[in-house]
Amino acid sequence: MAGNEWINGYLEAILDSGGQASIEEKPAPVNLRDTGHFNPTKYFVEEVVTGVDESDLHRTWLKVVATRNTRERSSRLENMCWRIWHLTRKKKQYEKEEHQRSANRRWEREQGRRDATEDMSEDLSEGEKGDGLGDMVHNETPQKKFQRNFSNLEVWSDDKKEKKLYIVLISLHGLVRGENMELGRDSDTGGQVKYVVELARALAKMPGVYRVDLFTRQISSPDVDWSYGEPTEMLTSGPEDSDNNEVGESSSAYIVRIPFGPRDKYLRKELLWPHIQEFVDGALAHILNMSKALGEQIGGGQPIWPYVIHGHYADAGDSAALLSGALNVPMVLTGHSLGRNKLEQLLKQGRQSKEDINSTYKIMRRIEGEELSLDAAELVITSTKQEIEEQWGLYDGFDVKLEKVLRARARRGVNCHGRFMPRMVVIPPGMDFSNVVVQEDQPEVDGELTTLIGGVDGGSPKALPAIWSEVMRFLTNPHKPMILALSRPDPKKNITTLLKAFGECRPLRELANLTLIMGNRDDIEEMSGGNASVLTTVLKMIDKYDLYGQVAYPKHHKQSDVPEIYRMAAKTKGVFINPALVEPFGLTLIEAAAHGLPMVATKNGGPVDIQRALNNGLLVDPHDQKEIADALLKLVSEKSLWVDCQRNGWKNIHLFSWPEHCRTYLTRIAACRVRHPQWKMDTPADEMAAEESSLNDSLKDVQDMSLRLSIDGEKTSLNGSLNYTGAAGDVQDQVNRILSKMQKPAEPQLKDFESNKKMPDNLPSKYPMLRRRRRLIVIALDCYDSKGGPDKKMIQIMQNIIKAARSDPQNARVTGFAISTAMPVFEMVEFLKSGNIQVNEFDALICSSGTEMYYPGTYTDEDKKLFPDPDYASHIEYRWGYDGLKKTIWKLMNTPEGSEKASSVSKPIEEDVKSSNAHCISYLVKDQSKVKRVDDLRQKLRMRGLRCHPMYCRNSTRMHLIPLLASRAQALRYLFVRWGLNVSNMYVFAGETGDTDSEEMISGTHKTIIMKGAVTKGSEELLRTTIDLRDDIVPSGSPLVAHVSADASSEEIANALKQVSKASL
């Protein structure tokens, strides 16, 4: 661009006019597309800064410096040009970095796809090649275009009544309640809240669904209404059977509020991440209790496990993945809004670096939560095809092309070598039309609102809804067609562009009014920055264009007022508009259509599919205010077009009803692989074994503790429960009962069980002691020497911990011990023996980074050799691709970055066959400088369709690949699910650092004692390549965490245990 002197003129015009100059002031060479007034600020920012390269702006700045006239004027011009130049340079730098990142990702994606298809060498059939992605069939009519293709799926119908399903939905952030929802109160309380509440209600009414629980956060804060602190809230009454009788006391839909994070604070969603595992533990406790209760009501005594766990948004998806893994039940995900898409949009703006964006939005933790959700999800539900192709396609864990290949192979029963991609299906949100009165067949009446307001034949006016009066007080002539926009005052909702379009189009202003329903507000200054900025801009623009009497913007409305607002707009022959820059779906468009309003909507996102189905309006470019104005003017001025759009909307609106949505939803869920815990909770032999073990335990307590029972406090019954009484005489009675029972002969059933010559493989002889424990001490110290061997100082630490835990006579007999380690069991046992610690001191050994579970003294063969819990082995089998992983990891680790062939130089890893097992692939790390970080490795595996937990352990000397559902933290939840030992009654001893999974061992409702100095060096330097996410995983200042020194005495450790035992979240 030659000659930049004219830039000075625009800068001077900005300074002189305060942002306004007439169109005649612009130089002749400049081509402006505008009508009305020329805004030089807008022109400079939108046209000049984006069109002039960095060097030109810099030269302009130099000229301004050289030609200044007065000191003040020159200083302002100099500062302005310098700032613009600096921002432009910064934007270009960000754009360059993002372009490089995008290019690297594309190369990685193609490389991953090639690697995957090479491993799956079988040729594809023609059917596979032509396999489509979407679930809509595009035929002639709008209704047929919208029909879902179920292939051979059996559609959910009324004959499923006998199913009695238990469904769990999760939506964590925002303010969630069933009535008087405060939609628009903040950016977290919007359409998602309304959607999940209505989904829960609708599912509970479907045949075959017995109970629906909607989990959210319990908030007891003075800043919000007391109702958000209620533990439960009923959304619907229970269904009735064919005789109109209630089918069960627990049947219905409920909001279940789980406390996590600070009890007295309402936190925005970005601050919830460190507390996610607290929610998981609390929700797990509720689900186990509810499953047992439902089993007693309708399950014949066997637990009724959730049919599906459905997470909404990234935080709930992360939680659902952990709950799904703990319970081994299917998981479903709905993203609503996606982090990678948001990050991409923010980077394109060029105003913030990736680090700054992450600091504000915790975007990297959100993206990792979405990736983990994709790892675990059986099904991902989207609102539109655009969401699949343009948004989920940005993720490592989903590849449209590879998903088609894997789906085709699975359909033919061909081995996928452990690779998996979640199935994406389009199921648009539903809507409750029960309160909508369709007046399609009534004759058209002009001036309907006039009739309603002024009465009929001069009579008295009819009683009007309060919200109508609230809107009309803004308007000089409320009878004109109403252009209605309903959204939060969020910048991405693009309300200001709509207002510009209205203000700068005189014919539209003369013909219609504009109503902006922008949430609820008391004081703009008290609102969040983005919302306050939009509202302030709206008020300034109303003043600028002198739109008083033509624009309504009420401060408050109830959720129950929304249908009346739609009805008012329809009575005036108005139009509903959604001008958002990008709209993931557009539920308000469906609501408006149900009330007879044609629509004008953004062409970016979900409205495209809605318009295709309803054919009731026009799509526009949200950046083009003239196109917006023209579309609105066309609909309000052409009466025949308006009527056609209204009728089309009413004709096709049933496609978006809740029954239709739920029928499709349940049909898709039913096609998923049904999973749930396979073990039985109680068997006769198990009960007898438990009784015998309980009596032996009682005898041991009598001998070892000399009957040290609390006179005025706690006494332990035979089944391990705690009975509270103040009667001293009961102590001797209890002892006598114990002794009399111990003298009884063994029951015949138990004798028969024990008389078998050979115990079946992997069958426990009795229940582990864990069944009757009420407290579990978990030693998870990752103390290793430079070669990865266990550090000898850990022996003394273990002895002190055991001594400290047993020093409390009231808790000693109900306290068990466990070790959680990356070492294989044989190495762990040898280490214990070297310190003269009996392996039977421990109730459980969690070995090989959480892939094997042992119960010393219980799960043993004839030679007293430990063997792993077979139920746990089957529990973590889900999506475990041993062979595919082993082949892929070797290639990844030994192929230099940017190359496609393995290197001939020394390999950075070497297989550790001795430490491997069926669910743990172990490698020796020979060169730490050449191995890939965990996040980089996980990304590459995901791109190849492989799902697992890669980790480094034992002072960075080992690398483990373990199943998706396996981890040391998840192993603790398995003990809760399998043996009933609540996670909140577990005490985990950990170091300040450790293996790369050590962060997960600190978060949750269990108590944690950090032993300072116990672990000299961990493996966490191999965890991440860029941004540290520890603060978004581990809560700071948690009352459940205590600290002691590694050389602390047993008394000091005992005091730490007492300290955290009194703490609560």
Buried (B, 14 or more C-beta within 10 A) or exposed (E): EEEBEBBBBBBBBBBEBEEBBEEEBBEEEEEEEEEEEBBBBEBBEEBBBEEBEBEBBBBBBEBBEEEBEEEEBBEBBBEBBBEBBBBBBBBEEBBEEBEEEEEEBEEBBEBBBEBBBEBBEEEBBEEBEEBEBBBBEEEEEBBEBBBBEBEEEEEBEEEBBEBBBBBBBBBBBBBBBBEEBBBBBBBBBBBBBBBBBBBBBBBBBBBBBBBBBBBBBBBBBEEBEEBBBEEEBEBBEBBEEEEEEEBBEBBBBBBBBBBBBBEEEBBEBBBBBBBBBBBBBBBBBBBBEBBBBBBEBBBEEBBBBBBBBBBBBBBBBBBBBBBBBBBBBBBBBBBBBBBBBBBBEBBEEBEBBBEEBBEEBBBBBBBBBBBBBBBBBBBBBBBBBBBBBBBBBBBBBBBEBBBBBBBBBBBEEBBBBBBBBBBBBBBBBBBBBEEBEBBEEEEEEEEBBBBBBBEEEEEEEEEBBEBBEBBBEBBEEBBBBBBBBBBBBBBBBBBBBBBBBBBBBEEBBEBBBBBBBBBBBEEBEEBEEBBBBBBBBBEEBBEBBEBEEBBBBBEEBBBEBBBBBBBBBBBBBBBBBBBBBBBBBBBBBBBBBBBBBBBBBBBBBBBBBBBBBBBBBBBBBBBBBBBBBBBBBBBBBEEEBBBBBBBBBBBBBEBBBBBBBBBBBBBBBBBBEEBBBEBEBEEEBBBBBBBBBBBEBBEEBBEEEEEEBEEEEBBBEBEBEEEEBEEEEBBEEBBEEBEEEEEEEEBEEBEEBBEEEEBEEEEBBBBBBBBBBBBBBBBBBBBBBEEBBBBEBBBEBBBBBBBBBBBBBBBBBBBBBBBBBBBBBEBBBEBBEEEEBEBEBBBBBBBBBBBBBBBBBBBBEEEEEBBBBBBBBEBBBBBBBBEBBBBBBBBBBBBEEEEEEBEEEEBBBEBBEEBBBBBBBBBBBEEEEBBBBBBBBBBBBBBBBBBBBBBBBBBBBBBBBBBBBBBBBBBBBBBBBBBBBBBBBBBBBBBBBBBBBBBBBBBBBBBBBBBEEBBBBBBBEBBBEEBEBEEBBBBEEBEBBBEBEBBBEBEBBBBBBEBBBEEEB
